[in-house]
Amino acid sequence: MAAKLTFRASTLMNPLFPDSITFGEKGVTFTIRKFLRSSDSFVFYHDISGVEIENGIFFSTIRVMPRMRPEIVIENFGKRDALKVKELILEKVEN
């Protein structure tokens, strides 16, 4: 089994509970953490219809549009990491 690739949001905005995106063989897991809880959303690559990036001054917000589900919004990623996440998702979606 191939190693999983994980990107983490900046700890500057949320030092104790950074959000993360983990790439697996069949899909992506989005982990959104809050103070006393977290939520994981797994989406198969073939169920993703698009990815958008909204760039702020320092950080970016990634919006993933799964088919037949509400969009997943994950915030406070570095601009370079956000672009790499988008590139990797779209690469897997096209295959």
C-alpha positions in Angstrom: 0.0 0.0 0.0 1.3 3.4 -0.9 2.0 6.0 1.8 -0.7 8.6 2.3 0.1 12.2 1.5 -1.3 14.8 4.1 -1.5 18.6 3.9 -2.2 20.6 7.1 -3.6 24.0 7.4 -1.6 26.8 9.0 -1.2 26.5 12.8 -1.0 30.3 12.9 -4.8 30.7 12.8 -5.6 27.5 14.7 -2.5 26.3 16.6 -4.1 23.4 18.5 -6.5 22.0 15.9 -5.3 22.5 12.3 -7.5 21.1 9.5 -6.0 18.6 7.2 -6.4 16.9 3.8 -5.2 13.3 3.3 -4.8 11.7 -0.1 -5.5 8.0 -0.3 -5.5 5.5 -3.1 -9.3 5.9 -3.8 -10.1 9.3 -2.5 -9.5 12.2 -0.2 -10.2 12.7 3.5 -11.0 16.2 4.7 -10.6 16.6 8.5 -12.1 19.8 9.9 -11.3 20.3 13.5 -13.0 22.5 16.1 -12.4 23.0 19.8 -13.9 19.8 21.1 -14.8 18.0 18.0 -13.7 17.1 14.5 -15.4 15.9 11.3 -13.9 13.7 8.6 -15.4 13.7 5.1 -14.1 11.0 2.7 -14.8 11.6 -1.0 -13.9 9.2 -3.8 -11.9 10.9 -6.6 -14.6 10.0 -9.2 -17.2 11.8 -7.0 -15.5 15.2 -7.2 -16.8 17.6 -9.8 -14.5 20.5 -9.1 -12.1 22.4 -6.9 -11.9 26.1 -6.3 -9.3 28.1 -4.4 -10.0 31.5 -2.8 -6.8 33.4 -2.1 -6.6 35.9 0.8 -3.6 38.0 1.7 -1.8 35.2 3.6 -3.9 32.1 3.4 -6.2 30.3 1.0 -9.6 28.6 1.3 -10.1 25.3 -0.7 -13.6 24.5 -1.8 -14.2 20.9 -3.1 -17.5 20.2 -4.9 -18.5 16.6 -4.6 -21.3 15.3 -6.7 -24.6 14.9 -4.9 -23.2 16.4 -1.6 -22.7 19.9 -0.2 -19.3 21.5 -0.9 -16.5 20.9 1.5 -14.8 24.1 2.7 -11.4 23.9 4.4 -9.5 27.1 5.4 -6.2 28.5 6.3 -3.9 26.7 3.9 -0.7 28.3 2.5 -1.2 29.4 -1.1 1.4 26.9 -2.4 -0.2 24.0 -0.5 -3.7 25.0 -1.7 -2.5 25.0 -5.4 -0.8 21.6 -4.9 -3.9 20.1 -3.3 -6.0 21.4 -6.2 -3.5 20.0 -8.7 -3.4 16.6 -7.1 -7.2 16.3 -6.8 -7.8 17.3 -10.4 -5.0 14.9 -11.6 -6.8 12.0 -9.8 -10.2 13.1 -11.0 -9.1 13.1 -14.7 -7.7 9.6 -14.5 
